[in-house]
Amino acid sequence: MNRAPEDATFWVHSRHHRAAEEAGLRVLVIDVGGNNVKLLASGQKEPRKVPSGPDLTPRRMVAEVRRAAAGWDYDAVTVGFPGPVKDGHPAQEPHNLGRGWVRFDYRTAFERPVRILNDAVMQALGSYRGGRMLFLGLGTGLGAALVLDGLVHPLEIAHLPYDGDLTYEDLLGRRGLDRLGKRTWRRLIGRMVPELHAAFQVDEVVLGGGNAKHLRQLPAGSRLGDNARAFLGGFRAWDRSLRLRNGIAGRRAA
């Protein structure tokens, strides 16, 4: 039987600020998506959002986020970015947004320290309960991240071949869902997720992303994530007890 995701309101009201507060920081978390940019700050209960899209540049994103966050107090910023991140900066331009994300100076624009995470990494951080966890984001594409005893590392498995010329993303992403139909797509999830569970030798697999809602039965050893957990991941990015690869925790912020 399928298990419902955890109630996001529980952590919104009682848990998600703890790590940042212990560090003495008030953090603004920004989750950049293809349709909307969502934001939430320490001490706030309701997220706000601004429109996104193919014309969204980082300069425009910062301007609109700062307007939307008017009245909120924050000392630092976490940005969940829809693409690869290296050394705390976007490694390539996103496919579904405007240009200029790689070379943009986020710290100067926000006038605060900024930490940038791949969006799957941010959701993985927010979903993490301990031990060894694989996060799979079933969305337009296929996001993935691995958490091993507090060490968080992004994965790029989407374009690995799985069946002939078909990649993991071709099958598990939106293209696969649309081409195969829900019934066949669910069967593939039921076969491929246990394979990944065994290959990465994890304790559990968390299935997040917008298309996880189409699952009726969860593979053994997996649980549903919640997209709202990305905010918790953004707050946890400033928790030094969690170590993020590629220049996030323990190094100077961007």
N, C-alpha and C positions, 0 to 999 in steps of 0.2 A: 504494500500500500504506500502511496506517495506521502511524504511528510511535508507539511507546510513549512515555509521559511520562518525563522524566528521573528517575533514581533519587533519591528524596528523602533516602535515608540519606547520600548523598555530602555534601550541604550541611549536614545535621544535625550531622555529625561534624567537618566541616572548614571551613565557610565562613560559616555564618549569624550568627556572633557578631562578625565582623570589624569591621563599621562601628560597632557599639555600643562595642566594645572600644577602637577608635581614638579614640572620643569620651570614653573613660573611664567608660562607663556599663554597668551590668548591667540588662538590660531584661526585664520580664515582658510577654509578648505574649498577649493574650486574643482569641480568635476566637469571637464570639457567634453561635450558630446557633439554628435553631428547635427542634432536638432535643437538642443538647449545646452546652456552652461548653467549648472546648478551650484549654489554656494550656501555655506553654513559656517557660522563663527561660534567660537567658544561662548557659552552662556546663552545661546539662542536655541529656541525649540523648533522653529519652522524654517525650512530651507527657502531660499528665493531662487529665481531663475531668470535668465535673459536669453533671447533667441541666439541660435548659432546658425551655421550653414556654410556654403562654399565660399562666401565672401568674408568670412570672419578671420581677420588678421589678429595677431597677438596684441597689437596696439589698440585695436578696437575692443578686443576682449577685456583688456585691463581697464579702459575707460568705462565700459558698460558695467563691469563688475564693481568698480569703485563707486559708481552712481547707485547701483543696486544695494551695496553694502553700507550706504550712508547711515550714520547713527550707530553702527556696530564698532566696537573697539577691538583691535587686534594688533598683535606685535609681530606676527610672522604669517607666512602664506604657504600653503601646500597646493600645488596644481597637479591634478590627474590628467595626463596628456594621452591622447589616442594614437600612440605610436611608440617606436623604440626610444629609450632614454639612455644616454651614456654620460658618465661623469656629471650627472645632475642637470643635463641639458637635453632637449630634443635632438635626436641623432639624425632625423630626416623629416622632411615636410609631410604633414598629414595628408591623406588622400581626399578627405571630404571637407577640408576647410581651406581658408585662404593661405597665402604664402607669407614667409618671413619668420616662422617659428624657431628655426634653428639658431639664428644669429641674434635674436632679440635679447635685450638686457632686461630681464624680469625684475631683478633686484632694484634697479634704478627706477623702473616704471611704477612699481608698487611702493617704493621708498621703505622697504622692509626686507628682512631676509626671506628668501624663497627656496623651497624644496620642490623639485619637479619629479614626479613618479609616472611611470607607465600606468595607464588606467587599470589594467589587470592586476598590477602589483598593489595598487591602492586598495582594490577590492579584496585581494588576498590578505593584505594586512588587517583589514577590517573583519575578515571572516575567521581569522586564525585563533585557535583555542589552545595550541600547544602541540608538541611532537612534530611529526612530518606530514605536511599537507600539500596536495596539488590542487591548484585552482584552475578551472576551465571556464572562460567566459564565452557562452554560447550566444553570440550576437550576430551582427552583420558579417563579421569575420570570426576568428577564433583566438581569443586572448588566453594567455597561460602564464602562471607563475608558480614557483616552488618555494615553500617555507620549510626549512629544516632546523628544528630546535631554535627558532628565533632568527635564523639567517634567511633573508628574503632575496630571491634571485628571479629575474624575469626569464621567461622561456620564449623561444621563437619556433614553435612546432607547427604553426599554421601551414607553412609551405613545404613541409616534409612530405614526400610521396607516401601514399598508403596503399592504393590499389591502382597499379598501372600509372597512368598520367594524372590520376586524381589525388589531391592532397588531403590532409586532415581538414583544412578549411573548406575545400570543395564539398566535403561530405557532412561535416558537423556545423558549418556556418550557414548563413541564410540561403546561400545558393543551393546547398544540399537540401535544406528543408523545403524550398520552393520546387526544386526539380524532382525530388523523390516522394514528396508527400509526407504527412506526419507519421503515418504508420511505419513506413520503411525507415524514416529518419530516427524514430524512437528505437527501432530494432538495432540500428547502427550504434546509437548511444549505448544500448545495453551490451553490445559486443566490444566496442572500442574503449569505453571508459574502464572496464575491468582490465583490459590489456595495458592501458596507461598506468593504472593503479599498480599492477605487478611490475611494469618496467621501471617505474620510479621508486618502487619499494616504500610507499607512503602508508601512513595510518588511515588516511581518508582522502577522498576527492570531494571538493566543493564545486557544485555546478551553479554558476551564476550567469549573468547576461540576460538580455531581454527575451531570448527564446527558451530559457529554462522553464518558463511557465507552461510550455506545451508538453512537458513530460508528465506522464501519468504514473509511471512506476520508476523508481530510482534503482540504479544498479547497486549491487551489494557494495558496502564500503563507501558509499557516497551520501551526501546530503545537499539540500538546496541552499544556495546563498540568497542574499537579498541585495539588490542594487544600492539600497540606502546605506549599506555597510561601507560603501566607499568613503563616506564622511568619517567614520570611525578610523579607517585606514589613514586618512589624511591627518587626523590628530595624532595617531600612533607614529607617524613618520618623524615626530620630534622626540620620541621616547628612545633614549640611548640604550635601553635593554634589548631593543630589537635592532638587528644589524642588517642594513640594506646594502646589497652589492651595487656597484656602479656609481659610487660616490655620493650616497645620500646621507645616511647617519654617520656620525663620527668625523665628518669633514665639513669644511666651511660651506655654508649654503650659497646658492647662486645669487 
